[in-house]
Amino acid sequence: MYIYPDNLKSKAVLWLWQLRDIGIIGIGCLISVFALAQLGLLLPIVATALYGFLTIRFEDTSILDFIKNACGFFITKQQMYEWRYTEK
């Protein structure tokens, strides 16, 4: 008897990132090293490190997803409030 995690519907994860994020971080690191060596720019390294930090996943939720949901709840999405008056 074989037991598969999440019925083979979960996304591929390596360490704390999804494989798509690992690829983006890898390509970003290559571009960052070339930009630093040829142009002396640190901005691509900072952007890649920030992206790497924001895409860390804990229990299928990344830090970026948490920030998006918090901004949506507190700032961008309308909250629904229902007021009722009942006489006793």
Rosetta constraint file for C-alpha pairs under 8 A:
AtomPair CA 4 CA 8 HARMONIC 6.20 0.50
AtomPair CA 5 CA 10 HARMONIC 7.40 0.50
AtomPair CA 6 CA 10 HARMONIC 5.79 0.50
AtomPair CA 11 CA 18 HARMONIC 7.06 0.50
AtomPair CA 12 CA 18 HARMONIC 5.86 0.50
AtomPair CA 12 CA 19 HARMONIC 6.03 0.50
AtomPair CA 13 CA 17 HARMONIC 5.73 0.50
AtomPair CA 13 CA 18 HARMONIC 4.28 0.50
AtomPair CA 13 CA 19 HARMONIC 5.71 0.50
AtomPair CA 14 CA 18 HARMONIC 6.00 0.50
AtomPair CA 14 CA 19 HARMONIC 6.21 0.50
AtomPair CA 14 CA 22 HARMONIC 7.87 0.50
AtomPair CA 16 CA 56 HARMONIC 5.39 0.50
AtomPair CA 16 CA 57 HARMONIC 5.36 0.50
AtomPair CA 16 CA 58 HARMONIC 7.17 0.50
AtomPair CA 17 CA 21 HARMONIC 6.03 0.50
AtomPair CA 17 CA 22 HARMONIC 6.31 0.50
AtomPair CA 17 CA 55 HARMONIC 6.53 0.50
AtomPair CA 17 CA 56 HARMONIC 5.44 0.50
AtomPair CA 17 CA 57 HARMONIC 5.81 0.50
AtomPair CA 18 CA 22 HARMONIC 6.41 0.50
AtomPair CA 18 CA 57 HARMONIC 7.84 0.50
AtomPair CA 19 CA 23 HARMONIC 6.28 0.50
AtomPair CA 20 CA 24 HARMONIC 6.36 0.50
AtomPair CA 21 CA 25 HARMONIC 6.04 0.50
AtomPair CA 21 CA 52 HARMONIC 7.68 0.50
AtomPair CA 21 CA 55 HARMONIC 7.04 0.50
AtomPair CA 22 CA 26 HARMONIC 6.04 0.50
AtomPair CA 23 CA 27 HARMONIC 6.18 0.50
AtomPair CA 24 CA 28 HARMONIC 5.97 0.50
AtomPair CA 25 CA 29 HARMONIC 6.03 0.50
AtomPair CA 25 CA 48 HARMONIC 6.20 0.50
AtomPair CA 25 CA 51 HARMONIC 7.44 0.50
AtomPair CA 25 CA 52 HARMONIC 6.31 0.50
AtomPair CA 26 CA 30 HARMONIC 6.38 0.50
AtomPair CA 27 CA 31 HARMONIC 6.26 0.50
AtomPair CA 28 CA 32 HARMONIC 5.92 0.50
AtomPair CA 28 CA 44 HARMONIC 7.35 0.50
AtomPair CA 28 CA 45 HARMONIC 7.69 0.50
AtomPair CA 28 CA 48 HARMONIC 5.62 0.50
AtomPair CA 29 CA 33 HARMONIC 6.10 0.50
AtomPair CA 29 CA 45 HARMONIC 6.82 0.50
AtomPair CA 29 CA 48 HARMONIC 6.58 0.50
AtomPair CA 30 CA 34 HARMONIC 6.31 0.50
AtomPair CA 31 CA 35 HARMONIC 6.02 0.50
AtomPair CA 31 CA 44 HARMONIC 7.32 0.50
AtomPair CA 32 CA 36 HARMONIC 6.04 0.50
AtomPair CA 32 CA 42 HARMONIC 7.53 0.50
AtomPair CA 32 CA 44 HARMONIC 4.90 0.50
AtomPair CA 32 CA 45 HARMONIC 5.05 0.50
AtomPair CA 32 CA 48 HARMONIC 7.64 0.50
AtomPair CA 33 CA 37 HARMONIC 6.05 0.50
AtomPair CA 33 CA 45 HARMONIC 7.56 0.50
AtomPair CA 34 CA 38 HARMONIC 5.91 0.50
AtomPair CA 34 CA 39 HARMONIC 7.88 0.50
AtomPair CA 35 CA 39 HARMONIC 5.25 0.50
AtomPair CA 35 CA 40 HARMONIC 6.32 0.50
AtomPair CA 35 CA 41 HARMONIC 5.76 0.50
AtomPair CA 35 CA 42 HARMONIC 7.73 0.50
AtomPair CA 35 CA 44 HARMONIC 7.26 0.50
AtomPair CA 36 CA 40 HARMONIC 4.25 0.50
AtomPair CA 36 CA 41 HARMONIC 4.87 0.50
AtomPair CA 36 CA 42 HARMONIC 6.12 0.50
AtomPair CA 42 CA 46 HARMONIC 6.44 0.50
AtomPair CA 43 CA 47 HARMONIC 6.14 0.50
AtomPair CA 44 CA 48 HARMONIC 6.05 0.50
AtomPair CA 45 CA 49 HARMONIC 6.09 0.50
AtomPair CA 46 CA 50 HARMONIC 6.04 0.50
AtomPair CA 47 CA 51 HARMONIC 6.10 0.50
AtomPair CA 48 CA 52 HARMONIC 6.07 0.50
AtomPair CA 49 CA 53 HARMONIC 6.16 0.50
AtomPair CA 50 CA 54 HARMONIC 6.12 0.50
AtomPair CA 51 CA 55 HARMONIC 6.14 0.50
AtomPair CA 52 CA 56 HARMONIC 6.64 0.50
AtomPair CA 53 CA 63 HARMONIC 7.75 0.50
AtomPair CA 54 CA 62 HARMONIC 6.78 0.50
AtomPair CA 54 CA 63 HARMONIC 5.08 0.50
AtomPair CA 54 CA 64 HARMONIC 5.00 0.50
AtomPair CA 55 CA 62 HARMONIC 5.30 0.50
AtomPair CA 55 CA 63 HARMONIC 6.06 0.50
AtomPair CA 55 CA 64 HARMONIC 6.04 0.50
AtomPair CA 56 CA 62 HARMONIC 5.34 0.50
AtomPair CA 56 CA 63 HARMONIC 6.24 0.50
AtomPair CA 57 CA 61 HARMONIC 5.29 0.50
AtomPair CA 57 CA 62 HARMONIC 4.13 0.50
AtomPair CA 57 CA 63 HARMONIC 6.78 0.50
AtomPair CA 58 CA 62 HARMONIC 6.19 0.50
AtomPair CA 61 CA 65 HARMONIC 6.25 0.50
AtomPair CA 61 CA 66 HARMONIC 6.97 0.50
AtomPair CA 62 CA 66 HARMONIC 6.38 0.50
AtomPair CA 63 CA 67 HARMONIC 6.27 0.50
AtomPair CA 64 CA 68 HARMONIC 6.16 0.50
AtomPair CA 65 CA 69 HARMONIC 6.12 0.50
AtomPair CA 66 CA 70 HARMONIC 6.10 0.50
AtomPair CA 67 CA 71 HARMONIC 6.11 0.50
AtomPair CA 68 CA 72 HARMONIC 6.09 0.50
AtomPair CA 69 CA 73 HARMONIC 6.09 0.50
AtomPair CA 70 CA 74 HARMONIC 6.05 0.50
AtomPair CA 71 CA 75 HARMONIC 5.28 0.50
AtomPair CA 71 CA 76 HARMONIC 6.45 0.50
AtomPair CA 72 CA 76 HARMONIC 4.77 0.50
AtomPair CA 72 CA 77 HARMONIC 5.16 0.50
AtomPair CA 73 CA 77 HARMONIC 5.88 0.50
AtomPair CA 73 CA 78 HARMONIC 7.88 0.50
AtomPair CA 73 CA 79 HARMONIC 7.63 0.50
